[in-house]
């Protein structure tokens, strides 16, 4: 933070002429506010969360334009809106305390119309939902788009099931020792367990457990844990270990099977290369490509941002590309000082150290975009997912946040 402030001061002194001219005299009063409707949610729409202002902002990644904002209740960290294409709705799990940060807590799901973002209703649920700053894997819509699943931490680990059509809480499934929700079917999901396995459960329409099976143990929770962020490819979920082992879990078999292989060779290990970030991996399902943020660091640096994205072919089980991220630190400072482009932009690119990204997401269309952010910066970078070319930035995304979510 102090380095950031010092650089701002230095650049303001060196480049006073580049500051924009005062144009306040040209401002005119705005007319009455009006409601508008959003265009249909597109393949390149993306939600960006901000934990400071407790909100999620919807952007068009093709233009960089901010389209809408959904605020979250003060009782919890923001969970990004979950999109239902069949109902054209967004679902936002929230919590609110009676007296701001004190008093009785109420947990609920707010339902928004995806065209107007007007609130349709709130569904009150038992006060037990879990949360963290990142909230990775803490809520998901199951494949039938009829059931919303929410991970609980209180008084014990479980998953709440909500019928979004009936606007009602169905029941909960005990998941002691396991965390996260990874959909595998219309009424089934997997959850990551502390014994090194993935457990898959299936329920009936009333929320009663009808199937419960687990993989064999495929990772060591002490020596090489896996990150909560899973990437889905069809019937499979892919998880990354702290050291860079890629675990590809197939839920199309019973019980689920696992194929594991290292994404880091001997030389790269000796150089300290390892995955990291808050939401540091994602996959393109049709291409079966896995994207992971990598950095050179020591053991325990699994949340650190990375300067590179490594791309893996999941079919072949090998890396096919690696590319460096743009200098988002320089771009953020340039935006704050109004110094984009030209000599000032070039100077910033060359004197401001780049810290890399800690969160990524991939659009799922035929011309996929790779979106990357650093949780401490107010911008996100948009890249061509197949070439790594830096296309543009999303600006004014908030102060700090750990998630990027592609609705469809």
C-alpha positions as CSV (number, residue, x, y, z in Angstrom):
1,X,0.0,0.0,0.0
2,X,2.8,2.5,0.9
3,X,4.6,1.6,-2.3
4,X,1.4,2.4,-4.2
5,X,0.9,5.7,-2.5
6,X,4.6,6.7,-3.0
7,X,4.4,5.9,-6.7
8,X,1.3,8.1,-7.0
9,X,3.0,11.0,-5.4
10,X,6.1,10.7,-7.6
11,X,4.2,10.5,-10.8
12,X,1.9,13.4,-9.8
13,X,5.1,15.5,-9.4
14,X,6.8,14.3,-12.6
15,X,3.8,14.6,-14.9
16,X,1.7,17.5,-13.9
17,X,1.1,18.5,-17.5
18,X,-0.6,15.3,-18.2
19,X,-3.5,15.9,-15.8
20,X,-6.8,16.5,-17.4
21,X,-8.1,20.1,-17.7
22,X,-10.9,21.2,-15.3
23,X,-14.2,20.8,-17.2
24,X,-16.6,21.4,-14.3
25,X,-18.0,24.5,-16.1
26,X,-19.3,22.2,-18.9
27,X,-21.4,20.1,-16.5
28,X,-25.2,20.3,-16.8
29,X,-27.9,19.1,-14.4
30,X,-29.2,15.7,-15.3
31,X,-32.8,15.0,-16.1
32,X,-35.1,12.7,-14.1
33,X,-33.8,9.2,-13.5
34,X,-35.5,6.4,-15.4
35,X,-35.6,2.6,-15.3
36,X,-34.0,0.7,-18.2
37,X,-34.0,-3.0,-19.1
38,X,-30.9,-5.1,-19.6
39,X,-30.1,-6.8,-22.9
40,X,-30.2,-10.7,-22.6
41,X,-27.3,-12.0,-20.6
42,X,-24.5,-12.7,-23.1
43,X,-21.6,-15.1,-23.4
44,X,-19.2,-12.3,-22.4
45,X,-21.1,-10.9,-19.5
46,X,-19.2,-11.1,-16.2
47,X,-20.0,-10.3,-12.5
48,X,-17.2,-8.7,-10.5
49,X,-17.6,-8.7,-6.7
50,X,-16.4,-5.9,-4.3
51,X,-16.1,-7.0,-0.6
52,X,-15.6,-3.4,0.6
53,X,-18.8,-2.0,-0.9
54,X,-20.5,-5.4,-0.6
55,X,-21.8,-5.5,-4.1
56,X,-21.5,-7.3,-7.5
57,X,-21.1,-5.3,-10.7
58,X,-22.1,-6.7,-14.1
59,X,-19.8,-5.8,-17.0
60,X,-19.8,-6.4,-20.8
61,X,-16.3,-7.7,-21.3
62,X,-16.5,-6.9,-25.1
63,X,-16.9,-3.2,-24.5
64,X,-15.7,-2.8,-20.9
65,X,-19.0,-1.1,-20.0
66,X,-20.5,-1.5,-16.6
67,X,-24.2,-2.6,-17.0
68,X,-25.6,-3.0,-13.5
69,X,-25.0,-3.4,-9.8
70,X,-26.5,-5.6,-7.2
71,X,-25.9,-4.7,-3.6
72,X,-25.5,-7.3,-0.8
73,X,-26.9,-7.2,2.7
74,X,-24.5,-6.0,5.4
75,X,-24.5,-9.3,7.3
76,X,-22.2,-11.3,4.9
77,X,-19.5,-11.1,2.4
78,X,-21.0,-10.7,-1.2
79,X,-21.7,-13.9,-3.1
80,X,-21.9,-13.3,-6.9
81,X,-25.4,-13.6,-8.4
82,X,-26.2,-17.1,-9.7
83,X,-28.0,-17.1,-13.1
84,X,-30.9,-19.3,-14.2
85,X,-31.2,-19.3,-18.0
86,X,-34.5,-21.2,-17.9
87,X,-36.2,-18.7,-15.5
88,X,-34.1,-15.6,-16.5
89,X,-33.4,-14.9,-12.8
90,X,-30.5,-14.2,-10.5
91,X,-30.2,-15.7,-7.0
92,X,-28.1,-14.1,-4.3
93,X,-27.6,-15.8,-0.9
94,X,-27.4,-13.2,1.8
95,X,-27.5,-12.6,5.5
96,X,-28.7,-9.6,7.6
97,X,-28.5,-8.9,11.3
98,X,-31.2,-7.1,13.2
99,X,-29.1,-4.1,14.3
100,X,-26.5,-3.7,11.5
101,X,-23.6,-5.9,12.8
102,X,-25.4,-7.0,15.9
103,X,-28.6,-8.8,16.9
104,X,-30.5,-11.8,15.5
105,X,-29.3,-12.9,12.1
106,X,-31.6,-13.8,9.2
107,X,-30.3,-15.8,6.2
108,X,-32.2,-15.5,2.9
109,X,-31.9,-15.8,-0.9
110,X,-32.9,-12.7,-2.9
111,X,-34.4,-13.4,-6.3
112,X,-33.9,-10.8,-9.1
113,X,-35.5,-10.5,-12.5
114,X,-32.5,-10.7,-14.9
115,X,-34.0,-8.1,-17.3
116,X,-34.9,-5.4,-14.8
117,X,-32.8,-6.4,-11.8
118,X,-35.9,-5.7,-9.7
119,X,-36.3,-7.8,-6.6
120,X,-38.9,-10.5,-7.1
121,X,-38.9,-12.0,-3.6
122,X,-36.7,-13.2,-0.7
123,X,-36.6,-16.8,0.4
124,X,-35.9,-17.1,4.1
125,X,-33.7,-20.1,4.9
126,X,-32.2,-21.5,8.2
127,X,-29.6,-19.4,9.7
128,X,-26.5,-21.6,9.2
129,X,-24.9,-20.6,5.8
130,X,-21.2,-20.4,5.7
131,X,-19.1,-17.6,4.3
132,X,-15.5,-16.5,3.6
133,X,-14.0,-13.5,1.9
134,X,-13.8,-15.5,-1.3
135,X,-16.9,-17.7,-0.9
136,X,-15.6,-20.1,-3.6
137,X,-17.9,-23.1,-4.0
138,X,-20.2,-21.9,-1.3
139,X,-23.4,-21.8,-3.4
140,X,-24.4,-23.3,-6.7
141,X,-27.5,-24.0,-8.8
142,X,-27.8,-27.7,-9.6
143,X,-28.1,-28.9,-13.2
144,X,-31.9,-28.9,-13.4
145,X,-32.0,-25.2,-12.4
146,X,-34.7,-26.0,-10.0
147,X,-32.6,-26.4,-6.9
148,X,-30.2,-24.0,-5.3
149,X,-27.6,-25.5,-2.9
150,X,-25.9,-23.4,-0.2
151,X,-23.0,-24.6,1.9
152,X,-23.5,-24.3,5.7
153,X,-21.0,-24.1,8.6
154,X,-23.3,-23.6,11.6
155,X,-23.9,-25.5,13.8
156,X,-22.2,-28.2,11.6
157,X,-21.3,-28.7,8.0
158,X,-24.3,-29.3,5.8
159,X,-25.9,-28.1,2.5
160,X,-29.3,-26.3,2.4
161,X,-31.5,-27.0,-0.6
162,X,-33.9,-24.4,-1.9
163,X,-36.7,-25.0,-4.6
164,X,-36.3,-21.8,-6.6
165,X,-39.5,-22.4,-8.5
166,X,-41.6,-22.9,-5.4
167,X,-39.6,-20.2,-3.5
168,X,-39.2,-22.6,-0.6
169,X,-36.6,-24.2,1.6
170,X,-36.7,-28.0,1.0
171,X,-34.3,-29.3,3.6
172,X,-30.6,-29.9,4.3
173,X,-28.1,-32.7,3.8
174,X,-25.4,-33.4,6.4
175,X,-21.9,-33.1,4.9
176,X,-19.7,-33.4,8.1
177,X,-16.0,-33.0,7.3
178,X,-16.7,-31.8,3.7
179,X,-17.0,-28.4,2.2
180,X,-18.0,-26.8,-1.1
181,X,-20.8,-27.5,-3.7
182,X,-19.9,-28.9,-7.1
183,X,-23.0,-29.8,-9.2
184,X,-23.0,-33.2,-10.9
185,X,-26.6,-33.6,-11.9
186,X,-30.2,-32.3,-11.6
187,X,-30.3,-33.3,-7.9
188,X,-26.8,-34.3,-7.1
189,X,-23.5,-32.5,-6.1
190,X,-20.0,-33.3,-4.9
191,X,-18.3,-31.9,-1.9
192,X,-14.6,-31.8,-1.0
193,X,-13.7,-33.7,2.2
194,X,-10.9,-33.5,4.8
195,X,-10.0,-37.2,4.3
196,X,-8.7,-36.5,0.8
197,X,-11.8,-37.7,-1.0
198,X,-14.7,-36.1,-2.9
199,X,-18.1,-37.2,-1.7
200,X,-21.1,-37.2,-4.2
201,X,-24.7,-37.2,-2.9
202,X,-28.0,-37.3,-4.7
203,X,-31.4,-36.4,-3.2
204,X,-35.0,-36.8,-4.3
205,X,-37.5,-34.0,-5.0
206,X,-38.2,-33.7,-1.2
207,X,-34.5,-33.3,-0.4
208,X,-34.1,-36.8,1.0
209,X,-30.8,-38.6,0.5
210,X,-31.0,-41.4,-2.0
211,X,-27.4,-41.9,-3.0
212,X,-24.1,-41.3,-1.3
213,X,-20.7,-42.4,-2.6
214,X,-17.1,-41.2,-2.5
215,X,-13.9,-41.4,-4.5
216,X,-10.9,-43.1,-3.0
217,X,-8.5,-40.7,-1.3
218,X,-6.5,-38.8,-4.0
219,X,-4.7,-36.0,-2.2
220,X,-3.0,-35.6,1.2
221,X,-4.6,-32.8,3.2
222,X,-1.4,-32.1,5.1
223,X,1.4,-32.7,2.5
224,X,-0.4,-31.3,-0.6
225,X,-3.9,-30.0,-0.1
226,X,-6.2,-29.0,-3.0
227,X,-7.7,-25.6,-3.6
228,X,-11.4,-25.1,-3.1
229,X,-11.8,-23.6,-6.6
230,X,-12.9,-26.5,-8.9
231,X,-13.3,-26.2,-12.7
232,X,-16.1,-28.2,-14.4
233,X,-15.7,-30.0,-17.8
234,X,-18.9,-32.0,-18.5
235,X,-19.2,-34.8,-15.9
236,X,-15.8,-34.0,-14.5
237,X,-14.5,-31.5,-11.9
238,X,-10.8,-30.6,-11.9
239,X,-9.0,-29.5,-8.7
240,X,-5.5,-28.1,-8.4
241,X,-3.1,-29.0,-5.5
242,X,-0.9,-26.4,-3.8
243,X,2.2,-27.9,-5.5
244,X,0.6,-28.0,-9.0
245,X,-0.8,-31.6,-9.2
246,X,-4.0,-31.6,-11.4
247,X,-6.7,-34.0,-10.2
248,X,-9.4,-34.7,-12.9
249,X,-12.4,-36.3,-11.2
250,X,-15.0,-38.1,-13.4
251,X,-18.5,-38.3,-11.9
252,X,-19.8,-40.1,-15.0
253,X,-18.7,-43.4,-13.4
254,X,-19.9,-45.0,-10.2
255,X,-18.0,-44.6,-7.9
256,X,-16.3,-41.5,-9.3
257,X,-12.7,-42.0,-10.6
258,X,-9.7,-39.8,-10.5
259,X,-6.8,-39.2,-12.9
260,X,-3.9,-37.2,-11.4
261,X,-0.8,-35.7,-13.1
262,X,1.6,-32.9,-12.3
263,X,1.4,-29.6,-14.2
264,X,5.0,-28.7,-13.1
265,X,8.1,-30.5,-14.3
266,X,11.3,-31.1,-12.3
267,X,13.1,-27.9,-13.5
268,X,10.0,-25.7,-12.8
269,X,9.7,-27.2,-9.3
270,X,13.3,-26.3,-8.6
271,X,12.6,-22.7,-9.7
272,X,9.7,-22.5,-7.3
273,X,6.8,-22.4,-9.8
274,X,3.4,-23.2,-8.2
275,X,-0.2,-22.3,-8.6
276,X,-1.8,-19.6,-6.4
277,X,-4.5,-17.0,-6.1
278,X,-8.0,-16.8,-4.6
279,X,-9.9,-18.2,-7.7
280,X,-6.8,-19.2,-9.5
281,X,-8.0,-21.7,-12.1
282,X,-10.8,-22.2,-14.6
283,X,-11.6,-24.3,-17.6
284,X,-13.2,-24.0,-21.1
285,X,-15.5,-27.0,-21.3
286,X,-15.7,-27.5,-25.1
287,X,-12.0,-27.0,-25.7
288,X,-11.1,-29.0,-22.5
289,X,-8.5,-26.5,-21.6
290,X,-7.5,-25.6,-18.1
291,X,-6.1,-22.2,-17.2
292,X,-4.1,-21.7,-14.0
293,X,-2.4,-18.7,-12.4
294,X,1.3,-19.5,-11.6
295,X,3.9,-17.7,-9.6
296,X,7.4,-18.6,-8.2
297,X,7.2,-18.8,-4.4
298,X,7.7,-20.9,-1.3
299,X,5.4,-23.4,0.4
300,X,2.5,-21.5,1.9
301,X,2.3,-19.0,-0.9
302,X,-0.9,-20.6,-2.4
303,X,-2.9,-17.4,-2.2
304,X,-0.3,-15.2,-3.8
305,X,-1.0,-13.6,-7.2
306,X,0.8,-14.9,-10.3
307,X,2.4,-13.1,-13.2
308,X,1.7,-16.0,-15.6
309,X,-1.2,-18.1,-16.9
310,X,-0.4,-21.7,-17.8
311,X,-2.7,-23.5,-20.2
312,X,-3.2,-27.3,-20.1
313,X,-4.9,-29.7,-22.5
314,X,-7.0,-31.9,-20.3
315,X,-7.3,-34.6,-22.9
316,X,-3.6,-35.0,-23.4
317,X,-2.6,-34.2,-19.8
318,X,0.0,-31.7,-20.8
319,X,0.7,-28.0,-20.9
320,X,0.2,-26.3,-24.3
321,X,0.9,-22.7,-23.6
322,X,2.0,-20.1,-21.0
323,X,1.8,-16.4,-21.2
324,X,2.5,-13.3,-19.1
325,X,-0.2,-11.1,-17.8
326,X,-0.4,-7.4,-18.5
327,X,0.8,-4.9,-15.9
328,X,-2.5,-4.3,-14.1
329,X,-0.7,-2.3,-11.4
330,X,0.5,0.2,-13.9
331,X,-2.9,0.4,-15.6
332,X,-4.6,1.0,-12.3
333,X,-2.3,3.9,-11.4
334,X,-2.6,5.4,-14.9
335,X,-6.4,5.3,-14.5
336,X,-6.4,7.0,-11.2
337,X,-4.1,9.8,-12.5
338,X,-5.7,10.1,-15.9
339,X,-2.4,9.1,-17.6
340,X,-3.5,6.3,-19.9
341,X,-1.6,5.9,-23.2
342,X,1.3,7.9,-24.7
343,X,4.6,8.5,-22.9
344,X,3.0,8.5,-19.5
345,X,1.5,5.1,-20.0
346,X,4.8,3.7,-21.4
347,X,6.6,5.1,-18.4
348,X,4.3,3.5,-15.9
349,X,4.5,0.2,-17.7
350,X,8.3,0.3,-17.2
351,X,8.7,1.6,-13.7
352,X,5.7,0.1,-11.8
353,X,6.3,-3.5,-10.6
354,X,3.6,-5.9,-11.8
355,X,2.2,-8.2,-9.0
356,X,0.1,-10.3,-11.4
357,X,-3.4,-11.7,-10.9
358,X,-5.1,-13.9,-8.2
359,X,-8.5,-14.5,-9.8
360,X,-9.6,-15.7,-13.3
361,X,-12.6,-16.8,-15.2
362,X,-13.2,-18.0,-18.8
363,X,-16.2,-17.4,-21.0
364,X,-17.6,-20.6,-22.6
365,X,-18.3,-19.5,-26.2
366,X,-16.4,-20.2,-29.5
367,X,-14.3,-17.0,-29.1
368,X,-13.5,-17.3,-25.4
369,X,-12.2,-14.5,-23.2
370,X,-9.9,-14.9,-20.2
371,X,-10.7,-12.4,-17.5
372,X,-8.1,-11.8,-14.7
373,X,-8.1,-9.5,-11.7
374,X,-5.9,-8.8,-8.7
375,X,-7.9,-8.5,-5.6
376,X,-6.1,-5.3,-4.4
377,X,-6.5,-3.4,-7.7
378,X,-9.6,-1.5,-9.1
379,X,-9.3,-3.1,-12.6
380,X,-9.6,-6.4,-14.4
381,X,-7.8,-7.5,-17.6
382,X,-9.6,-9.0,-20.6
383,X,-7.5,-11.4,-22.7
384,X,-8.0,-13.6,-25.7
385,X,-8.2,-17.0,-24.1
386,X,-6.6,-18.8,-27.1
387,X,-3.7,-16.4,-27.7
388,X,-3.2,-14.5,-24.4
389,X,-3.5,-11.2,-26.2
390,X,-4.4,-8.3,-23.9
391,X,-7.6,-6.8,-25.4
392,X,-8.8,-4.2,-22.9
393,X,-9.4,-3.6,-19.2
394,X,-12.5,-3.4,-17.1
395,X,-12.2,-0.2,-15.0
396,X,-13.9,1.0,-11.8
397,X,-14.7,-2.5,-10.7
398,X,-14.6,-1.5,-7.0
399,X,-11.9,-1.5,-4.3
400,X,-11.2,-5.2,-3.5
401,X,-12.8,-8.5,-4.4
402,X,-12.0,-12.2,-4.9
403,X,-14.4,-13.4,-7.6
404,X,-15.1,-13.1,-11.3
405,X,-18.2,-15.0,-12.4
406,X,-19.4,-15.7,-16.0
407,X,-23.2,-16.1,-15.7
408,X,-23.5,-18.5,-18.7
